Amino acid sequence: MTNSKKHWLCLIPALWTPMVSADYKSDVGYTDLQNMLGDGTPTGAGVSVTQAEASSVPSTDGNFPVYAPDANNAQFANDTFLFPGTPSTSPSSHATGVGGRFYGANAIAHGIDTITSYEVNDWINSLYNPNGTVTQPVNGSRIANHSWVGNGDTPTETGHILRVVDQQVQRNEFIQVVGMANGSSNSPLLGSAYNVIAVGRTDGNQDKGSDPVDSLYVAGRTRPDLVAPETTTSAATPLVSAAAALLIETGHTGAVSLSKSSVNIAGVGTIYNAERSETIKAALMAGADRVTDNSSTSANISDYRSNGHTTANGLDDRFGAGQLNILHSYQIIAGGEQDSLEDGGSGAIGSFGFDYDAAFGGSQNSNAVATYTFDAAEDLNFTASLVWNLGVSNNTNLTTTLHNLDLELIDVTTQSTAAVSASTLDNSENLWLNLAMGHSYELLVKSADASNFSWDYSLAWYMSPIQAAPVPVPAAFYLFVSGMAGVGFAARRKT
């Protein structure tokens, strides 16, 4: 792809109107987090972010583009905005509303103070280098929020964009939080990417991600990954982005006290295991509420994984992992990295925590099983999420590699399998079930690949006293809708 600027073919403008949102912070666990931490509650401070928005007027309009949040709005008084692409001709009410929920003065991540603002076409073009190598995020951004949907001009172009977005997450730890289309829509950008965090609504009324793109981005994969209590996905997505910022701040400031190791990424800096893309996604999913009692919306989850709504990777086809709960996800990150027995772990894992394994599988499958042991001192509700990224080569071929991992829970006391998650299509596996008091358990990450490999994953878990009985795992905001103009992508080879 060349770096020439391309525009959207068509655009349905989004209406951003005031809504009651006073209680959503309680619904997503933020009030409980504040009550627990007080002045120590993370705010997203030090986390650089990106907001990509579709223009509210088409490229044929003389006022194009209109996409930026209103930098003069009082809720952004302490923020610095960068505009590396085409300047916005005037503020966008949609972008201002999204920004208010992401990093505004009343947002849970109000400590974010540096925002890179992109029109969608400019953002997509910023991902490409002439030699196909991954570009560095502008200003070291760790999170990009995408409250828009669309399509490439051809399936080949759509698939190419999805590969480059997945490449950014894998190679730069640049977390992409994307909204699924409201209702049912054939709009695979960007919700069909593997490595993104796909967001829906607590009422479950969003695209389920069943739209096939090509032989890699196939139909039948589970979307969304989790939901938030808003009436549209445009509004739900920045709540998850804000939560991710709190977790990144926690993981980064905790440094070696929470993480076993780190990596240095050019243009980004030091990334600790507690703030990696897989860890943040796994913590958000494992910490999500499978049953809700909301005050900010009439929508609730009451029949999680009921008949007809189970998925092969242990989720619900309407709600994914459930509704955002930032308290639980924070506790997972704050619980720290805990090694498997095979990697030197010497005792039982805690009630919540995570592990990042940099080289699972290993030479000749020497590290193809990871074991985590624990005892249930009381009847518990148990959730666990295993996340790994699609691999994308750092060259013009954009060759992809998708490994196949499984997650299994063994009841050692009864010598039986308590639960298994073994999807062949997804890059997450998830468990949600009740545990019996006095029983011992083994949580196993297992390779289902036929060939040898070495790859990284993150595993997150959360245990709590039983409050609601789960179903056992079996043997007026609008999201932008638009079409993307073609750029003549060449077909890319993949494995």
N, C-alpha and C positions, 0 to 999 in steps of 0.2 A: 504494500500500500504506500502511496505517496503521502506527503504531508500537506497536500493542498487541502484547503478548507472545503468541507461539504456541509449541506444543510438538510433539514428535514423536508420530506415531501409534503406532509400535511400535519396539521396540529389541531387538536380539540382543546381550546383554552380551558384552564382550570379555574374554578371559582373558590376563593378563599374567604370564608365568612366566619364571624366570631362563633365560638362554641363554648359550652361550659366544660372546663377541664380542671376545676379546683381540686378534685379528689383523685385524679389519676395517679398522683404520687403515692397515695396510700395503696391504691390498687396494684401497683407494680412493686411494692415493697420498699419504696424509697423512704417513706415516713418511718418505718421500722428501722431502717438503716441509720437514719438520723438519730433516732432515739437510742440506738446502741452506741454510736460513735460520737455523737455531739459535734464539737468543733473539729474533730478528726475525720469527719465525713469527706470522702474525695469529691472533687468538683470538676475533674477533667483538666486541672491546671497543668500546663506544660505539654499538653497533647495538641499537636498541629493537625488540622482537619481540612477536608475539601468538601465543598457542596457543588454538585453538578445539577443543573436545572435546564429543562427545555424552555425555549423562548415562548412567551405567551402570545406572540404574533409570528406569522409564518415568514419565511425568508423573502417572499414576494412583497411583503409590506415594507414601505419605506422606513418604518420605525424599527425594523429588525436590527439587533436582537433585544428583547426585553426579558432578562433572566435573573438579574442580581437581587439579593436582599437589599432593603433600604438601609444603607450604612448610617444614615442620619436618624434612624429610629432610636428612641431613647433606650430600648432594651439592648442595644448593641453599643452603648456609649463607651465601653471600655475595650472594644474589639478593634483589631486591625484586619482590614480586608485586602487581599491581593487579587488582581485581575489580570492573569497572564495571557488571556485570550482576547477576543474581540470585545471592546468595551460595551457594556450594556447601555442602551440609549435612555433608559429610565428604569426605576425600581419595579420589581415584580412582586405583587401581593402574595402569590403562591410561594415564592422563594423566601419572602419575609416571614410568612407563617411557618414554613418548614424550619427556617433558621431559629425562630423563636423557641421551638420545641427542642432543637438540637443544642444550641449554645447561648440562647438569650438569657437575660438577667433572671428570669423566673424558671429556667430550665434546670434539670438536675445536674447538667454539666455546664453550669454557668461560669466555671473557671476557664473554659476554653477562650482564648483571646486572639488566636491567629487563624483566619479562615481564608482559604484559597477558593475563589468563586469562579466557576466555569460555566459557559454555555455548553450544552451536551456535545455538539459537534466538535468544538475546540478541545473538550476533554478527551474525546475518543481519539482525535488526531494527535494529542499529546502523548499517547501511549506508544507511538511507533518511532523506531529508529530505522534509517535506511538499511542497516545490516540485520535487522530483525531482533537485535538484542533488547532486553528490557530497559525501559527508561526509568530514571530516578523520579520518585514523587516530588512534586514542587514543594519546596520548603519543608521537606522531610515529613509530609503528611502521613499519619498512621491510619486514618479513617476517611472514607469517602461516603457521603450520603447520596442516594439516588432515589428521589421521589418522582420518577418518570418511567415510562415504559415505551417500547418501540420495536421496530424490526429493521434489519438490513434490507437493501433493495433486492437481494437474492438470498437464499439459504446459505450459499457459500460465504457471502459477506457477513451474515449473522454469525455463522460458526467461527469465522476468523476473529471477529470482535470478541466473542465469548472466550476464545483461546487466549487472547492477549490480556483480557481482564483476569482470567484464572492465573496467567503467568505473573501478573502484578502481585497478586495475593501470595503466591507460592514463593516468589524470589525476592520480593521487597517487603514482605509482611505488611502490605498495604491493604487493610481490611476494607471490603466493599459491602456496605449494608444497602440492600436493594428492596424496593417495594414491588410486590406482585400486583398485577392489574386488578382493579376493582371489578367484581363480577367475573364473568367468563370472557376471556379474550385471548386471541392468538398473538401474543406479544412477548416473545421469549427473551428480549433484552430487558434487563440483565438477569432475570430470575432463573434462566436455564443454566447459568454458569455453575460449575461444581463448587468452587471455593468461596463463593459469596455467602453472606448471611441473608437469606430470603425472608421477608417479613410479610405477614398477613394481619387480618383483623380478628378480634375475639369473636365476632359473630360468624366467622368462617366464610364470609362472602367475598372471596377473591379467587383469582385464577389458581388452579391446582397444579399448574406447571406440566400439563400433559401434552404440550405442543412439541412435536418432534422437529429437530433442526437438521441433523445429519446423523451419520452412523455412530458418532460419539455422544452428542447431546440428544439422547433418544427420549421417547415418550415413556411414561410409567415411573419416572423418578419422583420422589416425595418432595412436594413444595406446599406450603412454606416451611421454613425451619422452626419458626415460632411466631407468636402473634402478640399484639399489644392492644389495649382497650381504647381504641379510637374508632370513629365512624368511617374513616377511609384509610387506605394504605399510605397515602401521602402524609397523613398525620402520624400514623403508627410507626413508620420507618425511622424518623428522627428520634423517637423515644428509645429505640433499640440502639441507634448510633450513639446517643448520649450515654446510655448504660455501658456500651463498649468503651467509651472514653474513661469512665470511672474505673473500669477494670484495668485498662492499660495504665492509668496513673498508679493504681495500687500495685500492679505487677512491676512497674518500672521503679517506683520509689522503694519498694520492698527489696529489689535487687537480689543479692545473694541470700538474704534471709528467707526468701520464698522460692528461689530458683536454684537448680543445681549447676546451670551453665548459661551461656549467652552466645550471641553471634553479633559481629559488627557488619553492618550493611552500608555500602557507600551511599551517601546522600540522605541516610536515615539515622544512623548512629547505632548504639548498642541496644540490642533487643534481647531481653531476658526471657527464659522459657515461660514465665508466668504471663507474658504479654504477647506471645506468638499468636498468629492468626488462628491456628488450630485450637490453642488453649482457650482463647476468648470465645470462640464459637462453641466449643464443648461446654464451657462454664455457663454460657447463656442458655444452652439447651438443657443441660442437666439441672440447672437451677430453676427452670420454668415451672409454673403452677399447672398441674393437670386438671385441677378443679378450682373454680374461682367464685368469688362473691363480691362483685364490683359495685362501687358507688357512683362512678363517673359515667357509666353506660349501663343500659339494660341488658347488654349482651353478657353471657356467662358460659363457661365450660362446665357442663354437668354430666356429660355422657362420653368422656374421653375414651377413645378406642372401642366404642360400642360396635355392635354388629354392622358390617359393611363399611367401616371406617378405619380398619386396621391396615397398616402398611408392613412390608417385609422388613423394614429397618426399625421397627418398634415404635413408630410414631402414629399420629392420627392424620388422615388425609385432609382434614379441614384446619386443624390447629397446629400441625407439626408437633413440636415438643411441648406445646402449651403456651400459657401467657407469661410474658416477661416478669421475672421476680428478681430485682437487683440485689435485694438482701441475700438471698440464697446464692446467687452467682458471686457476689462479693465474698461470702464465706468460703466458697470453693477456692477462689484465688488466694484468700488470706490463709486457708488451710495449708498452703504450700505444696511444693512438689514432693511426691512420695514414690520412691522407686519400687519396681516389681521385685520379687524374690530373685529373678534371674539377673537383675541389674544391681544387686547388692542390698536390696531392702531386707531388713532383718526382723521386722515385726509387723503387727497388724496395721492396716491403714486406718486413718481417723474417720470420723463421721462425715467429713467433707474434705475435699482436696483434689489434686490433679497429679498427673504424671505426663512428662514429655519424653518420649523415647526417640532418639535421633537416628537410630540404626536398627530398626526392627527387621526381622528376617535374617539378616546377617549372611555371612559366607556359608554356603551349603545348608541354608536354613538353620544355622546354629542357634538362632535367637528367634524362633518362629512361634513361641508361646511366651506370654508374659502373665505372671500369676500374682494376684493381690489377695491377701487373706484378711479375714476379720470375723469377729463373733458378734452376734446380736444379743445384747444384754436385756433387751426388751423387744416387744413387737414393733417392727419398724416399717416405714415406707421407704423404698430404695429406688433411686434413679441413677442412671449412669449413661454417659454419652461418649462415644469413641468417634473422633474426627481425624481424618487425614486429607491432604490436598491432592488433587489431580496434578501430576507433574507435566510441565510444558517446557520443551527445550528452549535454550537461549540462542536461537538462530532463526533464519528465515523459514525453516521448515515447520517450526512450531509443533514438532512431534510430541504427542501426548502419551502419558503412561498412567493408567488407573489401576492401582492394586486392589486386591479383594481381601478385606479383613472381616473377621467375625468377632462377636462379643457374646460370652457365655457366663452364666452364673451357676456354680455347682453347690448344692447343699451337701456339705461334707458329712453332716450328722446322719442324713438318710441315704447318703451315697446315691444321689439322684441329680438330674439336671433340673434346676429351678426355672431357667429361662434362657432363650437363645435369640439373638438378633443376627440374621445372616442374609442380608440383601445382596444380590449380585449386580445391582444397578447403581446404588448410592455410595457416597463416600462418608457416611456416618452410620453407626449402629447404636441402638438405644434400648435400654431396659427400664421398666417401670413395674414394680410388683411389691407385695408385702413379704416381709421376712419374719420368721418365727423366733420368739424369744428362746434363748438357750442354744440355738443352732450355730454351727460354724459354717463359714462360706468361703469359696474361692471364686474370685472374679477373674476371668481369663480373656485376654486378647489373643486371637489365634489367626494365623495366616491361612487363607483359603486359596492362595495363588498356587498354580501348578508348577511354576518355575521359581528359581532362587531370586531373591531381591534383597535390597537393603533400603528402607524408607522410614520416614518419621511419622509419628502420630501423637495426638494428645488424648488423654482419657480423663474425664471429670466425673465425680460422683457426689451424691448428697443423700444422707440418711436422716430421717426425722421420725419421732413417735407417730404412730398411725393416727390420722385424723379423718381420712376418707379412704374407703376401700377401692383400690384400682382394679381394672380388668386385667387378669394375668396375660402376659405375652404368650401367644399361641405358638405348638410344634408346627352536614353537607359540605365535605372536602372531596376533591376528585384528583385521581392520579392522572398525570399527563398521558395521553395516548397519541402516538405519532408514528410515522413511517420514516425510515432513514434512507436518504438518497445514496445511490450506489457509488462505489469508488473503484470498481473493477478489481476486486481481490482475486488473486490466483488461488486455485485449489491447493490445499496444503496436505502433505503426507502425514499420517499419524500411525501409531501402533495401537 
